[in-house]
Amino acid sequence: MACKNLHVITNYTATAGSTMLNLTFSRPVRTVTDRQRFCIKFCVDIPEIYEDYTVQVIINEAGVPLWDKYGNPLKVSDLRKGTVYQGYYGSTTSHIILNAPKYTGCNCAV
């Protein structure tokens, strides 16, 4: 089954004094709806110094945290380069739930 709404993470930014890492998509995501399915392809090398940072993606210029299926914040160490994660957007508390990886070993060449 093909992924609809595939978004590719290609960059990150860290803010001094924060333990949150902002992940940015190759193309800006502007509009999402409640319970919208997402596929996120993780295509960025992040240094080990950030492995314990929690992560959020930028949607419509706002940070949206990534959570696991139990509602726990995901950390950099939970994500693997070259992997597509499937999940959905929740607008009640503005978050994205990611389930287990859908595909691994994906080509991240630009």
Secondary structure as GFF3:
##gff-version 3
##sequence-region A 1 110
A	DSSP	beta_strand	6	14	.	.	.	ID=ss1
A	DSSP	beta_strand	20	25	.	.	.	ID=ss2
A	DSSP	beta_strand	37	42	.	.	.	ID=ss3
A	DSSP	three_ten_helix	48	50	.	.	.	ID=ss4
A	DSSP	beta_strand	54	59	.	.	.	ID=ss5
A	DSSP	beta_strand	62	67	.	.	.	ID=ss6
A	DSSP	three_ten_helix	76	78	.	.	.	ID=ss7
A	DSSP	beta_strand	83	90	.	.	.	ID=ss8
A	DSSP	beta_strand	95	103	.	.	.	ID=ss9
###
